[in-house]
Amino acid sequence: MRNVLAHRAAVVGASAMLLLFPFSTAAQADPVTQPDTTQLSADKLPAELVEAITRDLKISPQEYLDRAAKAQELGSYAEDFREQHPDDFAGAWIGLDGQPVVAVTTDEAADAAAKAGYDTRIAPVSANGLEKTLSDVNGWIAGLPKDVASQVNSASIDVLENRVVIDVVNSPIGQALNLPTLLANVKVMLSPGGGGPVERGPLAGDTYITTAGELPKTPISEISVCSLGFNAVDDSGQAVNISAGHCNPAEGQPSPVFLPNHQNVDDSQQIGAFSKSSVGNPADKLDYSVIKLNEAGVKAGLDRPAVRGANGTTLEITGTARPVVGAPICKSGQTSSFTCGVVAADHVETQLFVADGSSRVVNGFAGTACTLAGDSGGAIVTGTLALGITSGSNASGAPNCTEANLVLAPEGGTASLGIPVADIVDTIGSGMRVRTISD
C-alpha cells in the first residue's frame, strides 16, 4: 500500500514488511513485568473500534472485553500451573466459544485444572517436549545450506494440535525438503457509536514518516511511512513512542521522525528521532524501536495514553497484557484503521523480510487481524490493554482489507506478526513503561 503526499508529486513507500504465512503456537518465557489488566467499560470504547469488533469478531463489545480479561486470567493461571506441573502442562488457549482451555498430559493434571474451573484436553506431548522438538527443528534449519534454509518461513508450536509446524515456501526446493526422521510430532505446511470525542492531535495508530537523510533532499520513494505505537515514558520521565524497529531507515542511527504535512511533505514537522531500534537482534529477536519525542512532539499530544484508528474516536489504554491463544485483539494503523481478530499463536519465530531484501529471525505472536503496508509500528490491543506492536503481515501488498480477506481466504485468511509490548519493555528495562490512564 502506498500513500500519496501532495505537492511533491509522487508516492511514499510504506514500511510494513511481508510476513509469510501461516502461524501456530508455542509456549512463551516467564514474564518479567506483571501487567495491569484493568479494563474500560464497553460504553467507553470508540465507535470505530466497536464497528471493527462487531464486523471482524462478530461478538459484542462487552464480550470482547470479557474474553480479553478471561485470556489474561488464563495466562496467569497457566504460568502457575506449568510451574507446579512441568511435565504435565501442554498449553492453554481461549476456544472459539470464548471458554478457556488447559491442555495436559495426565488425568491427574486434568482433574486439577478442572477443579480450578477450566475446560481440559488430554494431549500426548507436554509443552516441554514440544519445545525440545522445536529446538531440534531450529538446529536442523540452521545447518541447512543458505539457499535451502531461505525456503523455510517459520517453525512454531501448534498448541491446539499438539505438534510443531514448519512453514515452507511452495517452491521446488521447499517441496523437495526432506525432514529429519528423528523429529516426531512435526507437520509441514506450504504457503502461498459510543466512545469519546475525536482527538485532533496525533495518537498511537496515526501516521509518521521518516528518512535516513534530510527530508527535502530525500526522494519520495525513500521516505518510509509507518504508524505510531504506544506512548510511553523512560526512566527519566522523557516522553517516547514505542514503534517497529524496521521502520527506522538507518538501523541503529537516530533517524528523524516527522508528522506528515500532506500539502507539502518538505514542510513536515519533526516530532523526535529514533533513540533505539532493533530488528532480529540475536539477543532478543524482537522488532521494535523507541522514538524519543522532542518538545514539538509532546505539544502535539504524544504524551497521552490513547490509541486511534485513522481519523476515528480514541481508545484510552488502561494497562498492559501478554498474548494468550484465542484472546480477541484489535490493531490500530494509519492504513487500515481498526481491524480485529484473535491471537493465533502466543509465540512464533519467523523470517521478517526488510527493505534491502534480507531477512531477520524475529520472535512475536501471530494474530488474524488484517494488517496492510504502513500499519507497521501501530498499536495492538486486547480489550483496552496494550498488547503489542505490528511488525509484519501476509497482506502487506493488498490495497485494502476487503481484497486481502477475499484473496487469502483459501489459505486461511489474513495473518500478522505482533511484538509483545511487555517483551519490549522488559528488554529495554531502565524504567520504561507504557502510558495508561492511571498516569
N, C-alpha and C positions, 0 to 999 in steps of 0.2 A: 504493500500500500504506500502511495506517495502523497505528500501534501503539497499543494500549490501555494507558494508565497508570492503575492503580487509585488510588482514594482522592480523586482529583479526577475524577469520573465523566464522562469524555469521551475523545475520541481525539486523539492528537498527529499533526499533519500532517507527513508525511515530506518530505524535501527533494531527492530525486533528480529531476532535470529530464528533460523529454522531448526526446530527440534523434531527429529524423526520419530515416527510412530512405533509402537504403542506403549502402554505402561502397565506395570503390575506393582506389587507391594513388597516392602521389606521392612524389617524392624529398624528403629532409629536409636541413636545413642541416648543415654540417660540425659535428661535436660539439666542445664545448669541454672537457668533462670526460671523461677516459679512465676507463671503468668497470672495477671489479674484478669479474671473471667467475668467481671460484671458486664451486663448487657443493658442496652436501651430497651424501652418498651416498643411494641410494634407500631404504635401510632407516631413514634418519633422517627421512623425510617423515612428517608426521602422518597418522593413519588417515583422517581426514575428507578430506584432500587426495587421498590415494590413491584413495578412493572416487570423488571428483569426476573425477579423471584417467581412470580406467577407464570411468566412466559416460559422460562427455561427450566425451572424446577417443578412447576405445576403443583406447588403447595402454597399454603397461606403464609403471609409474613410471620405470623405467630409460630407456625410450625417450623419455619426457617430458623427462628431464634431458639426454639425449643430443641431442635436437632443439633444446632451448633453447641448449645450448652451441654446437651447429653454427650456429645462427642468428646468434649474436654473432660467431663467426669469419667468417661470410659478410658481415655488416655491415662489419666492419673491412676485409675484402678488397675489397668493393665501393667503399668510400670511397677506398682507394688506387688501385683500377683506374680509377675515374672521373677522378681527378686526372691519371693517365697517359694516358687515352683519353677526353678530354672530349666529343668529337664522336661517339664510338662506343658509349658506355655507354647502355643503355636500361632498366636496372632490375635488381633481384635479389630473389629470394624463396626460401622453403622450399616445395617441392612437397608434394602430398598424401601422397607416398610417403616424405617426410622428407628428400629429397635437395635440396641447394642448387642453384639455377639462376641463371645470369647471362645477361641479355639484351643483345645487341649489335646493331649495325647493319652490321658488315662481317665478312667471313670471316676477315680477319687478326686482328681483335679476338677472334673466336670461338676461333681457334687458341690465342691467348694465355691465355684463360680455361680452355680445355680442358687445356692443359699444367699449369695450377695445380690441376687435379683437379676442375673444376666442370662440370656439365652446362650446355649453352649453348642459346640460342634466338635466331634472327635476327629482328629487329623492324625495321619500316620507319622509325620515328621515334625519335630519340635522347631521352634524358631531358631534355636542354636544350631540345629542340624542343617536347616536351610541356609543359614548364614555361612556355615562351613562350606556348603556346596557352592554358594555364590562366590566365596573367596577363591575356591578352586577354579571356578569358571573364569574369574578375572585374571588369575595367574596364567591360565591357559591362553587367554586372549593376548595378554602382554607378551607371550612368547611367540606369537604368530608373526610372519613377515608383514611389513607395514602395509603392502597393498591388499593383503588378506584381512588384517585387523581393521582396516578402514571400512570394511563391509559389515562390521558389527556395530549397530547403532547403540545398543544398551544391553545391560544384563541386570535383572532385578528379581525380586521375590514376589510371586503372586500369592498373597496370604489366603485368598478365598479358595484357590485351587491347590494350595499347599505344595508349590513347586517353584523352581527357578525358571524364568523365561528369558531366552536370548532373542533379541530382535535383530534380524539380519536383513540387509538390503536384498531386494528381489532382483538379483543380478546373476549372471552365470557363475561368478566366484561365490556369491552368497549361497546359491542353490547347491553348489558342489562342496560346501564347507562340511568337513567331517568332524562331528563332535567326539571328544574323547570318550571311550566306552566306560571309563571309570566313573563318570558323572551320572548319578542317579537323580530322579525327580527333575529332569530338565526338559523343557519344551522349546522348540524353535519356532519363531513367528517371522513371516516375510512381510515387509512393509510396502507399501506404496506411500395518587392524590394525597396525600399526607406529607409528612416531613417538614423540615424547616424551610426558611426562606432561601432563595438563591443568593449565594455569595458571589460578589463581583471580582474579588481578588483571587489570585491563583491558589490552588489547593492540590493535594495528592490526586493524581489522575489527570491533571492538566498537562499541557504541552511545555516542554523546554527544548531548546536547540543548543548545540554545542559544536565546537570546531577545534582542531589542533592548532590553528593559527589565528591570525587576525580576521575577524568576521568580514569586513569589507573586501579583503583580499582573497577570501576563500570561495572557490567555485560552488555554486548551489549544490551540485551533485556530491560535494564532500561535506556538506553540513548535515549532521545527524539530528534526527528528531526522535525524542523519547518522552516518556511520561514521568512526572514527578511521583515519587513514592511517599512513604510515611514521613511526616515531620517528626523531628527528634531533637534531643539536646545531648551534647557531650558532657564530659566530667566537669568542664569549666562553665557550663551553662550556655555555651555557644549554640545558636540555632543552626541545625543541619537538616538535610533531607536524605533519606536512605533510598537509593535507586539501584539500577542494574550496573554491574561493572563493565559490561561490554558496550555500554552507552558512552563511555569515555573514549574519544577517538585517539588519544595518546596515553595508552595504559600506563599507570604509574606516574603520570605527569598532571599538574594542576590545570587541566584544560578549562577555559571559561564556560560558564553556563548562562544562557540568556532566556528571558521571556520573549517570544517572537512578536515582532511588530509585523502584522500581516500586510500592512500597507507598504512598508519599506523595511525589509529584513535587515539591511545595513544599520538601521536605527534601533535595533532591538536592545532592550535594557539588560545589562549584566546583573544577575542576582547572586552571583557567587562563583565558585570554582570547585572542581573535584579535589578533595583533600586526601582521598584514599579510593582506590579501585582495585578489584581483584577478579580475575576470570580463570577458574580452574587451577588456582594455586594448589600444588600438591599437599600443602599443609592443611587446607580446609575444603578444597574442591567446591568452592562457592562462587557465585556470580553476583557481586554486589559493589556498590560504590557509596561514598559519603560525599555529599555536596555541602561544603561549608558556605553558609549564606552570608552575604555582606549586608550592610545597612539597608540597601535598596530592597533586598530580598525579604528582610524582616518587615520593613514598612509595607511591602506588597501584601503581607499577610501570611507568610510561610512560617509562622510560629504558632499556628492553630492546629488542634488535634482533629482535623477534619479531612474527609475524602469526598471527591466528586466524580461522577461520570460527566462526560463532556457537556458543559453548559447547563447541568441539571442542579437540583437541590442537593444539599450536602448531608453527609453521614458523619456524626461525631464518633470518634474512637474512644471506647470505654476501657480497653485493656488489650492484652496480647494472648495469643493462643499458639498451639502446636498442631501440626496436621494429624488427623485421625481418618483412616479409611472410611468413606461413606459420609463424612461430615459435609454439610452444604457450604458452598463458598460462592462469593461474588467478586469479580475483579473490576477495577476502575481503570480505564485507559483512555488516552486522548483520541484514539482512532475509533474504537468500538464502544466507548462509554461503559455502562454497567452491563455485564453479562454474568450469568450464574451457571453453576454446575455442582459437582461433588468432588471430593478428594478421591482419586482413583488409586493412588499409591502414596503411602506416607514417607517413602524413601525410594528414590530411583537414581541410578548412576547412568549418565548418558553422555554422548558427544554433542557439544554445542558448537555449531559452526559460526565463526566470526567473520568480520568484513574482509579479511585478507584471504579467506578460503580455507584457513587452517581450522582445526577442531581442538577443543579442550574437553577434558573429562570433568563434568560438573555433577554435583550431588544436589538433589532437591526433592520436591514432591510433585506428583502428577495430578492435574485437575482436568475436568471436562469442559470448563467454561471457554467459550470461543474467545480467541485472542488473535489480534491482527498485528501486522507490522506497525511500529510506532507506539504500541501499547507497552513495550519493554520498559521496565523500571516502575510500572504502575503498581498500585496497592491491591492486594488480595485480602479480603476479609471473610471471616466466618461469624455470622451474627453481626455484632458490632465490634468484634475483636480483630486486631491487626494480626494477620496470619503470615503473609509473605509478599515477596516482590516478584513480578512477572519477569521471566528470563527468556523463554523461547516458546515456540508453537509450531504445530504441523499445518497451521492455516495462515502463516505469515504472508504468503503470496496472494491470498484471496482478496477481492475488492470489498467484500462485506461478509458478515456472518451468515446471512441467508444463503449465499452461494457456497460458503465454506461448509455449512451443515449439509447441503444437498450433495456436494461432490464427495465429502468424506464419510457420509452415512454408510456406504457399503463396507468401509474399512473400520467402522466402529465410532465414527464421529470425530469432533474436534478434540484436541488434546493439547495441553500446555504444561510447561515446566515452571514451577514456582520455587523460590528460595526462601526457606523459613526465616522470618524476621528474627525469631528468637535465636537461631543459629548465628545470624549476622551480628546481633548484639553481643552474644557470648564470645564470638571470635574477636570482635573489636575490643570488648572489655572497657576498662577505664571509665566506668560510669555512664556509658552510652545508654540512653533509654528512649523509647517511643513516647511521644506526647499523647496523653489521654485527657479526658475531661476532668480528671481529678487534679491535674496540674494547676 
